[in-house]
Amino acid sequence: MAPVGEADMSVDYYELLSIPATASESEIRRAYRKTSLLYHPDKVKPTPENLEKFQLLQTAINILSDAAEKLKYDQTREAKQRRQAETAALESRRRKMKEDLEKREGPTTGMAFGVSGTKRTWSDRELEIKRIAEENRKRREAVVQQKTQEAQARAEAEERPSESIDRSVKVRWVKEAEGLDIDQDALEENFPAGDVENVLVLKDKKRRIEGRDKKVMLGTAVIVFKSLAIAKKVVAQGPWEGIESVGWAAEKEPDAT
C-alpha cells in the first residue's frame, strides 16, 4: 500500500464521501467505490478537475481506512469544528448584546443625549459591552489574518492543483499469463525517493497491443510526479522492463511554462 498522504484540513473527507463521521469501515469503502466512479479516469474524461477530485478521494480512503491516521484526522477535524462553534457562539453573544443595547436606547442614533439635550454619561455596563465588543473584533481580525497567512504559505509551497495533470504519466503492463502483477509500491520503487507525488492504479482492461492477434488484459496506472521536468524525462525514456507503454495522462505533452 502506498504511504498515506497528509490530510488537507480544508477538505472534509466525510462530506466528500457523503457519509457521517460515525460510518463504519465497510460503509466508508462502499461510499468511496461509489463516489470514485464519478471521477475515475477510465470512466470520465481526465480533466484537471476530475483528476484532482479523484486524487482527493484516494487521499480520503487512505486516511479513513488507516486506524491511526483516521484517529488523528478525526481529532483535528473535531477541534476545528469546536473552534468554529466557539467563534459562532461568540459572534452570537456580541450581536445579542448589541441588540439589547439598541432596544434600551431606542431608535436614536449617533451621540447619546439625555432628555434635556445634554451629553449623557455612559454607564459602566455599556462601557463593558463596548470593551468586550472591541476585544471580539480584534480577536476575529487576528483569526482572519492567521488564516490568510496560512493560505498564502500553502499557495507558495504548492503548485496549482490544475497543474497535476501536466505532471501525470500513464503506464500500462500486461497482466495475464506470465504478465506482471504490479501495485503502487512496485511502481514507486522504479524512481528515486521524492520523484513521485502520487500513484493511481486504475481498473484492468482488455486492449489490443502491437504484435498480438487478440486483446490482452492490461494493468494501468497514472503516476503523478513532483515536477514536470521529471515527468518529461520518464516519457522520453519510454517503457522499462515489464512495462508495455508510457505516455502522458492528458494524452498530449503539456506546454512548457
Helices and strands as residue ranges (DSSP letters): H 13-17, H 25-36, H 48-64, H 67-105, H 124-157, G 161-167, E 168-174, H 184-188, E 196-201, E 205-207, E 216-225, H 228-237, E 245-248
